[in-house]
Amino acid sequence: MSRSRLVPALVGLVATATTALAFDGAMPVPVPGPFNIFAPGPTRLGLQGAKANPSSIGDFDGTVALVYLKGRATGGDGHRFLMMNDMRIMTGAYRAADGTQHRGTFAFV
């Protein structure tokens, strides 16, 4: 998919998810352990395998949309570099730090 089609699609997904479940202000707890962000995907590509948790929220039950982006970028000084990023959108139920159950939508860009 071209960049000109990907960005509007992601914006539409975020807008739809945001209207579906608005954030109520109760902060979720991160995934326990020394590493809070996991990279699911093929190990031959340097990722952590299909069973890695795609969410960055502990006690989360919902849907996660995940995309990996790779391309060349140019810095303000004109230096070109390879950029590799991931974006995630999570929507569903989670347990907050105080133990209460909530629903929300989060974007990790």
C-alpha positions, -999 to 999 in steps of 0.1 A, spaced: 0 0 0 14 34 -9 21 61 17 -6 83 2 -32 56 9 -18 43 42 -19 76 62 -56 84 54 -65 48 63 -47 50 96 -63 83 104 -97 69 96 -90 38 119 -80 60 148 -110 83 144 -133 53 143 -117 36 173 -117 69 192 -155 74 188 -162 38 196 -146 38 231 -136 72 245 -108 72 271 -123 77 306 -91 90 322 -81 59 342 -45 51 333 -37 15 324 -7 -3 339 21 -13 315 28 -49 306 49 -64 335 85 -71 331 117 -54 321 105 -48 285 71 -32 281 69 -30 243 70 -63 224 74 -68 186 53 -97 173 62 -110 139 85 -134 121 117 -141 140 136 -142 107 130 -105 104 143 -98 139 109 -97 156 98 -118 186 75 -144 170 38 -147 166 31 -153 203 46 -119 215 20 -96 231 11 -68 206 -4 -47 233 16 -24 256 -11 -25 283 -12 -50 312 -45 -69 319 -58 -59 285 -86 -77 266 -94 -62 232 -82 -57 197 -48 -44 185 -40 -31 151 -2 -31 145 18 -18 115 55 -17 109 69 11 87 103 12 71 116 38 48 141 66 41 138 100 58 157 132 56 166 152 87 166 189 91 203 190 84 198 172 51 212 139 64 193 108 50 187 79 73 167 46 74 136 49 96 119 19 111 88 24 133 57 7 145 23 21 152 -4 4 174 -40 11 181 -56 -7 210 -93 -7 219 -109 -28 246 -112 -35 283 -83 -31 308 -76 -30 345 -63 3 359 -36 6 385 -63 9 413 -78 -24 402 -109 -10 386 -121 -22 352 -123 3 323 -128 5 285 -107 27 263 -89 33 230 -52 41 228 -28 49 200 9 43 202 25 62 174 
